[in-house]
Amino acid sequence: MRITFVNPNATEAMTEQMLAQAARVLAPLGTHQLSGLTNHTGPAAIEGEADGQAAVRGVLAMVPQIDTDVLVLGCFDDPGLEQIRAAAAMPVIGLGQASFAMAGLLGLPFSVVTTVADAIPVIQSNLARYGVQAKVRAAGIGVLELEDGPPEVITRLIAEFKTAQADPIGAVVLGCAGMGPLIDQLQPHTPLRLIDPVGAAVRLALALQ
């Protein structure tokens, strides 16, 4: 199966990070072809509604040239997801929607822990549109700070998970693609089930083959 990630932001390192995480998830699940594209006309990171809107036009321009079996929109905020689906010739999966679906399939009440406060209204709006109820919390970490998982980032995320336990919940959806590669460092520090958005998307992609 061919799975293509399109990164709506312009940071190539984030595209490579998503592909590496997807490859780790897919490794025990058979042989699949992964590829990634970066929207070089987008913002460096998507941290709220304005950034998401700024990214959509560039992604839409890329879609007609993409030949793949499943397209994954590589941003948790799912910017322009409906427009991109309408323009694409293949199924399109949003990281946010995939994560919420996975949490629902697990039957666990959950909260979302995202990066910055400006992302909260976008995610809340998406949850309402998808008919899902969950709290959204921000750890106060910039998207680009997540790369390589410095110790202070790990500490702040773990602290936010502890706060979220009072919601009460059984799972936390990691509200940024860049958090996925940190899951092995984070999971031992919380009893909550952590849901990686990249992993959720590729697993759902396989269900479409």
Contacts in CASP RR format, 6 or more apart in sequence:
PFRMAT RR
TARGET T0000
AUTHOR 0000-0000-0000
METHOD contacts of the structure
MODEL  1
MRITFVNPNATEAMTEQMLAQAARVLAPLGTHQLSGLTNHTGPAAIEGEA
DGQAAVRGVLAMVPQIDTDVLVLGCFDDPGLEQIRAAAAMPVIGLGQASF
AMAGLLGLPFSVVTTVADAIPVIQSNLARYGVQAKVRAAGIGVLELEDGP
PEVITRLIAEFKTAQADPIGAVVLGCAGMGPLIDQLQPHTPLRLIDPVGA
AVRLALALQ
1 32 0 8 1.000
1 33 0 8 1.000
1 69 0 8 1.000
1 70 0 8 1.000
1 205 0 8 1.000
1 206 0 8 1.000
1 209 0 8 1.000
2 32 0 8 1.000
2 33 0 8 1.000
2 35 0 8 1.000
2 67 0 8 1.000
2 68 0 8 1.000
2 69 0 8 1.000
2 70 0 8 1.000
3 22 0 8 1.000
3 26 0 8 1.000
3 32 0 8 1.000
3 33 0 8 1.000
3 34 0 8 1.000
3 35 0 8 1.000
3 68 0 8 1.000
3 69 0 8 1.000
3 70 0 8 1.000
3 72 0 8 1.000
3 202 0 8 1.000
3 205 0 8 1.000
4 34 0 8 1.000
4 35 0 8 1.000
4 36 0 8 1.000
4 37 0 8 1.000
4 66 0 8 1.000
4 68 0 8 1.000
4 70 0 8 1.000
4 71 0 8 1.000
4 72 0 8 1.000
5 15 0 8 1.000
5 18 0 8 1.000
5 19 0 8 1.000
5 22 0 8 1.000
5 34 0 8 1.000
5 35 0 8 1.000
5 36 0 8 1.000
5 37 0 8 1.000
5 72 0 8 1.000
5 74 0 8 1.000
6 36 0 8 1.000
6 37 0 8 1.000
6 38 0 8 1.000
6 39 0 8 1.000
6 59 0 8 1.000
6 62 0 8 1.000
6 63 0 8 1.000
6 66 0 8 1.000
6 71 0 8 1.000
6 72 0 8 1.000
6 73 0 8 1.000
6 74 0 8 1.000
7 14 0 8 1.000
7 15 0 8 1.000
7 18 0 8 1.000
7 36 0 8 1.000
7 37 0 8 1.000
7 38 0 8 1.000
7 39 0 8 1.000
7 74 0 8 1.000
7 75 0 8 1.000
8 39 0 8 1.000
8 42 0 8 1.000
8 46 0 8 1.000
8 52 0 8 1.000
8 55 0 8 1.000
8 56 0 8 1.000
8 58 0 8 1.000
8 59 0 8 1.000
8 73 0 8 1.000
8 74 0 8 1.000
8 75 0 8 1.000
8 79 0 8 1.000
9 38 0 8 1.000
9 39 0 8 1.000
9 42 0 8 1.000
9 43 0 8 1.000
9 44 0 8 1.000
9 45 0 8 1.000
9 46 0 8 1.000
9 51 0 8 1.000
9 55 0 8 1.000
9 75 0 8 1.000
9 143 0 8 1.000
10 38 0 8 1.000
10 39 0 8 1.000
10 40 0 8 1.000
10 41 0 8 1.000
10 42 0 8 1.000
10 43 0 8 1.000
10 44 0 8 1.000
11 38 0 8 1.000
11 44 0 8 1.000
11 45 0 8 1.000
11 144 0 8 1.000
12 38 0 8 1.000
13 147 0 8 1.000
14 38 0 8 1.000
14 45 0 8 1.000
14 143 0 8 1.000
14 147 0 8 1.000
14 177 0 8 1.000
14 178 0 8 1.000
15 36 0 8 1.000
15 37 0 8 1.000
15 38 0 8 1.000
17 147 0 8 1.000
17 177 0 8 1.000
17 178 0 8 1.000
17 181 0 8 1.000
18 36 0 8 1.000
18 74 0 8 1.000
18 177 0 8 1.000
18 178 0 8 1.000
18 198 0 8 1.000
19 34 0 8 1.000
19 35 0 8 1.000
19 36 0 8 1.000
20 181 0 8 1.000
21 177 0 8 1.000
21 178 0 8 1.000
21 180 0 8 1.000
21 181 0 8 1.000
21 196 0 8 1.000
21 198 0 8 1.000
21 199 0 8 1.000
22 34 0 8 1.000
22 72 0 8 1.000
22 198 0 8 1.000
22 199 0 8 1.000
22 201 0 8 1.000
22 202 0 8 1.000
23 34 0 8 1.000
25 196 0 8 1.000
25 198 0 8 1.000
25 199 0 8 1.000
25 202 0 8 1.000
25 203 0 8 1.000
26 32 0 8 1.000
26 34 0 8 1.000
26 202 0 8 1.000
26 206 0 8 1.000
29 203 0 8 1.000
29 206 0 8 1.000
32 206 0 8 1.000
35 68 0 8 1.000
37 62 0 8 1.000
37 66 0 8 1.000
39 55 0 8 1.000
39 58 0 8 1.000
39 59 0 8 1.000
39 62 0 8 1.000
41 57 0 8 1.000
41 58 0 8 1.000
41 61 0 8 1.000
42 54 0 8 1.000
42 55 0 8 1.000
42 58 0 8 1.000
43 51 0 8 1.000
43 52 0 8 1.000
43 54 0 8 1.000
43 55 0 8 1.000
44 144 0 8 1.000
45 51 0 8 1.000
45 142 0 8 1.000
45 143 0 8 1.000
45 144 0 8 1.000
46 52 0 8 1.000
46 55 0 8 1.000
46 75 0 8 1.000
46 77 0 8 1.000
46 79 0 8 1.000
46 143 0 8 1.000
47 115 0 8 1.000
47 116 0 8 1.000
47 118 0 8 1.000
47 119 0 8 1.000
47 142 0 8 1.000
47 143 0 8 1.000
48 77 0 8 1.000
48 116 0 8 1.000
48 118 0 8 1.000
48 119 0 8 1.000
48 121 0 8 1.000
48 122 0 8 1.000
49 118 0 8 1.000
49 121 0 8 1.000
49 122 0 8 1.000
51 79 0 8 1.000
52 75 0 8 1.000
52 77 0 8 1.000
52 79 0 8 1.000
52 80 0 8 1.000
52 122 0 8 1.000
53 79 0 8 1.000
55 75 0 8 1.000
55 79 0 8 1.000
56 79 0 8 1.000
56 80 0 8 1.000
56 83 0 8 1.000
56 84 0 8 1.000
59 73 0 8 1.000
59 79 0 8 1.000
59 80 0 8 1.000
59 84 0 8 1.000
60 83 0 8 1.000
60 84 0 8 1.000
60 87 0 8 1.000
63 71 0 8 1.000
63 84 0 8 1.000
63 87 0 8 1.000
63 88 0 8 1.000
64 87 0 8 1.000
66 88 0 8 1.000
66 90 0 8 1.000
68 90 0 8 1.000
69 90 0 8 1.000
69 91 0 8 1.000
69 205 0 8 1.000
69 208 0 8 1.000
69 209 0 8 1.000
70 90 0 8 1.000
70 91 0 8 1.000
70 92 0 8 1.000
70 93 0 8 1.000
70 205 0 8 1.000
70 208 0 8 1.000
70 209 0 8 1.000
71 84 0 8 1.000
71 88 0 8 1.000
71 90 0 8 1.000
71 91 0 8 1.000
71 92 0 8 1.000
71 93 0 8 1.000
72 92 0 8 1.000
72 93 0 8 1.000
72 94 0 8 1.000
72 95 0 8 1.000
72 201 0 8 1.000
72 202 0 8 1.000
72 205 0 8 1.000
73 79 0 8 1.000
73 80 0 8 1.000
73 81 0 8 1.000
73 84 0 8 1.000
73 92 0 8 1.000
73 93 0 8 1.000
73 94 0 8 1.000
73 95 0 8 1.000
74 94 0 8 1.000
74 95 0 8 1.000
74 177 0 8 1.000
74 198 0 8 1.000
74 201 0 8 1.000
75 94 0 8 1.000
75 95 0 8 1.000
75 177 0 8 1.000
76 95 0 8 1.000
76 96 0 8 1.000
76 99 0 8 1.000
76 114 0 8 1.000
76 119 0 8 1.000
76 123 0 8 1.000
76 175 0 8 1.000
76 176 0 8 1.000
76 177 0 8 1.000
76 197 0 8 1.000
77 96 0 8 1.000
77 119 0 8 1.000
77 122 0 8 1.000
77 123 0 8 1.000
77 126 0 8 1.000
78 94 0 8 1.000
78 95 0 8 1.000
78 96 0 8 1.000
78 97 0 8 1.000
78 126 0 8 1.000
81 92 0 8 1.000
81 94 0 8 1.000
81 97 0 8 1.000
84 92 0 8 1.000
85 91 0 8 1.000
85 92 0 8 1.000
91 205 0 8 1.000
91 208 0 8 1.000
93 201 0 8 1.000
93 204 0 8 1.000
93 205 0 8 1.000
94 201 0 8 1.000
95 177 0 8 1.000
95 197 0 8 1.000
95 198 0 8 1.000
95 200 0 8 1.000
95 201 0 8 1.000
96 123 0 8 1.000
96 126 0 8 1.000
96 173 0 8 1.000
96 175 0 8 1.000
96 197 0 8 1.000
96 200 0 8 1.000
97 126 0 8 1.000
97 130 0 8 1.000
98 197 0 8 1.000
98 199 0 8 1.000
98 200 0 8 1.000
98 201 0 8 1.000
98 204 0 8 1.000
99 173 0 8 1.000
99 174 0 8 1.000
99 175 0 8 1.000
99 195 0 8 1.000
99 196 0 8 1.000
99 197 0 8 1.000
99 200 0 8 1.000
99 201 0 8 1.000
100 127 0 8 1.000
100 130 0 8 1.000
100 132 0 8 1.000
100 134 0 8 1.000
100 173 0 8 1.000
101 200 0 8 1.000
101 204 0 8 1.000
102 195 0 8 1.000
102 200 0 8 1.000
102 203 0 8 1.000
102 204 0 8 1.000
103 110 0 8 1.000
103 134 0 8 1.000
103 171 0 8 1.000
103 173 0 8 1.000
103 195 0 8 1.000
104 110 0 8 1.000
104 132 0 8 1.000
106 171 0 8 1.000
106 193 0 8 1.000
106 195 0 8 1.000
108 169 0 8 1.000
108 170 0 8 1.000
108 171 0 8 1.000
108 193 0 8 1.000
109 134 0 8 1.000
109 167 0 8 1.000
109 168 0 8 1.000
109 169 0 8 1.000
109 170 0 8 1.000
109 171 0 8 1.000
110 134 0 8 1.000
110 169 0 8 1.000
110 170 0 8 1.000
110 171 0 8 1.000
110 172 0 8 1.000
110 173 0 8 1.000
110 195 0 8 1.000
111 134 0 8 1.000
111 135 0 8 1.000
111 136 0 8 1.000
111 137 0 8 1.000
111 164 0 8 1.000
111 167 0 8 1.000
111 169 0 8 1.000
111 172 0 8 1.000
111 173 0 8 1.000
112 123 0 8 1.000
112 127 0 8 1.000
112 134 0 8 1.000
112 135 0 8 1.000
112 136 0 8 1.000
112 137 0 8 1.000
112 172 0 8 1.000
112 173 0 8 1.000
112 175 0 8 1.000
113 137 0 8 1.000
113 138 0 8 1.000
113 139 0 8 1.000
113 157 0 8 1.000
113 160 0 8 1.000
113 161 0 8 1.000
113 164 0 8 1.000
113 172 0 8 1.000
113 173 0 8 1.000
113 174 0 8 1.000
113 175 0 8 1.000
113 179 0 8 1.000
114 120 0 8 1.000
114 123 0 8 1.000
114 136 0 8 1.000
114 137 0 8 1.000
114 138 0 8 1.000
114 139 0 8 1.000
114 175 0 8 1.000
114 176 0 8 1.000
115 138 0 8 1.000
115 139 0 8 1.000
115 140 0 8 1.000
115 141 0 8 1.000
115 142 0 8 1.000
115 143 0 8 1.000
115 145 0 8 1.000
115 146 0 8 1.000
115 175 0 8 1.000
115 176 0 8 1.000
116 138 0 8 1.000
116 140 0 8 1.000
116 141 0 8 1.000
116 142 0 8 1.000
116 143 0 8 1.000
117 138 0 8 1.000
117 140 0 8 1.000
119 138 0 8 1.000
119 175 0 8 1.000
119 176 0 8 1.000
120 136 0 8 1.000
120 137 0 8 1.000
120 138 0 8 1.000
123 136 0 8 1.000
123 175 0 8 1.000
124 136 0 8 1.000
127 133 0 8 1.000
127 134 0 8 1.000
127 136 0 8 1.000
134 173 0 8 1.000
135 164 0 8 1.000
135 167 0 8 1.000
135 169 0 8 1.000
137 160 0 8 1.000
137 163 0 8 1.000
137 164 0 8 1.000
139 156 0 8 1.000
139 157 0 8 1.000
139 159 0 8 1.000
139 160 0 8 1.000
140 156 0 8 1.000
141 153 0 8 1.000
141 156 0 8 1.000
141 157 0 8 1.000
143 176 0 8 1.000
143 178 0 8 1.000
145 153 0 8 1.000
146 153 0 8 1.000
146 176 0 8 1.000
146 178 0 8 1.000
146 179 0 8 1.000
146 182 0 8 1.000
147 178 0 8 1.000
149 181 0 8 1.000
149 182 0 8 1.000
149 185 0 8 1.000
153 182 0 8 1.000
154 182 0 8 1.000
154 185 0 8 1.000
154 186 0 8 1.000
157 179 0 8 1.000
157 182 0 8 1.000
157 186 0 8 1.000
158 186 0 8 1.000
158 189 0 8 1.000
158 190 0 8 1.000
161 172 0 8 1.000
161 186 0 8 1.000
161 189 0 8 1.000
161 190 0 8 1.000
161 192 0 8 1.000
161 194 0 8 1.000
162 190 0 8 1.000
164 172 0 8 1.000
164 192 0 8 1.000
165 190 0 8 1.000
165 191 0 8 1.000
165 192 0 8 1.000
169 192 0 8 1.000
170 192 0 8 1.000
170 193 0 8 1.000
171 192 0 8 1.000
171 193 0 8 1.000
171 194 0 8 1.000
171 195 0 8 1.000
172 190 0 8 1.000
172 192 0 8 1.000
172 193 0 8 1.000
172 194 0 8 1.000
172 195 0 8 1.000
173 195 0 8 1.000
173 197 0 8 1.000
174 180 0 8 1.000
174 182 0 8 1.000
174 183 0 8 1.000
174 194 0 8 1.000
174 195 0 8 1.000
174 196 0 8 1.000
174 197 0 8 1.000
175 197 0 8 1.000
176 197 0 8 1.000
177 197 0 8 1.000
177 198 0 8 1.000
178 198 0 8 1.000
179 186 0 8 1.000
179 196 0 8 1.000
179 197 0 8 1.000
180 196 0 8 1.000
180 197 0 8 1.000
180 198 0 8 1.000
180 199 0 8 1.000
183 194 0 8 1.000
183 196 0 8 1.000
186 194 0 8 1.000
187 194 0 8 1.000
END
